[in-house]
């Protein structure tokens, strides 16, 4: 089955201003992925397999944090969340309203924060 999840690539600090602006109109989901980590790969798979119609209210961003650690560091500061890898963050109205890491990344847990 093909995933409904369409990632937007996040690879520049300058994109964060746009992401914050978008968060006033639509919930934004940031997935921080370590391409060197099997736990991160498993979390990415859960996100892709678990993305449903209920998640379509959000815009999803994918960050390769190995290649773009500067962006990951800025996210931690901007949204006042501790850096984790892997990590999912939901942003609404410029604020992180939910974050989870490692095996706690479960797509169904995002749904209440996307309304």
C-alpha angles and dihedrals in degrees: 000000000000116000121247089213115108111189124214110209116240110198108136132062089225090066090066092075090057091045091053091049090049091051090070090060103033135008112263123214119201118195113194109201131190107209089201097057129084091202089056091048090052091050091049090052091050090051093050096044094042099048107116141167088281089063094050089088087076137068111230125214126192120207123191095209094189091061095035108033090148090063091047091051091049091050090055091053097039096050098030095237127138111251112255134168118245099020139162121203128186114208123196125170090356094303132105103243096175139013135173137172142201115350091356090073100108120159094216090059090062095058099082089053094053096064 
